[in-house]
């Protein structure tokens, strides 16, 4: 019954000074809403990156040759690697920027060159037409698959199978259009063309292939396949580990998650500063409140109020202000996050744990920063308090 009365008295005091209470809450509101939004953006980005990596396949292994130039893998070495345990298929990859022309329209994009295995390994499909075949590679056919951005820029439509275009001044026939890919860490998957590897080597006058995509037999065979790859490359490059990099989706996902987690923690730390500032504001206002209500405290003590009762009353008041600020901050955070997601098209993911944790933390801030003013109020001498003007 006494606790209920104390809560009612605290609520009455807060309501009696609405504007001052709101201004006191403002630091907490800004802090909580900032935590909600920034953690939501961090978590949304992490999930987006995770989905993009998982779309590429959990049994994908990438090899990048980073050492001295003109040292790549020959066709015979690639065929030898295909026989190693755990390795299902290999697709060499060559990339370069090229200029396209169709009629009077020109466009710059990325050229990717590979073999038929590239489609299965990288999970790439066409919405119309076909992908590269073994025959295209063997005969150096001047054919290309285009992304929807390229098709729309050059022709204003995606119905372009059979059309011709110039790639760095050389005529190519479009044999397929890629399914929409969207944007990822490597850029837009719709702004590119794919051509046979042998054709690109002749077009670009570059036979040096430094990137290889390998598909393991299964997710469980990834580590086994990586072991054979690293052993083969170590032998080829005479134990010079700086000449190559071998990584799979799991390690890439772990790295992305760690980076995202670090960024989220840093942003949350910055937002938490607002909570500390808000807590200082609460302490300041509660000290002012103690001075204003000195005679009230003296009267209550004179009629028998215990020190603990005064302490709890002021703690309830400070915790109430902070908790209410936290709830309003969560609502503001939700609305801001929704606006960012809708208007800026940024990935935002807000979890219930963050919401509950934020409100709980706001209450803790109110109690901690309200402790000193509450303790000061409870220690007032009744006689001195009654004499206070």
Beta strands, then each sheet from edge to edge (+ up, - down):
strand 1: 60-65
strand 2: 87-102
strand 3: 105-114
strand 4: 126-129
strand 5: 143-146
strand 6: 164-167
strand 7: 170-178
strand 8: 183-184
strand 9: 187-188
strand 10: 192-196
strand 11: 211-216
strand 12: 244-248
sheet 1: 4+ 7- 5- 10+ 3+ 2- 11+ 1- 12+
sheet 2: 4+ 7- 5- 10+ 3+ 2- 6+
sheet 3: 8+ 9-
end
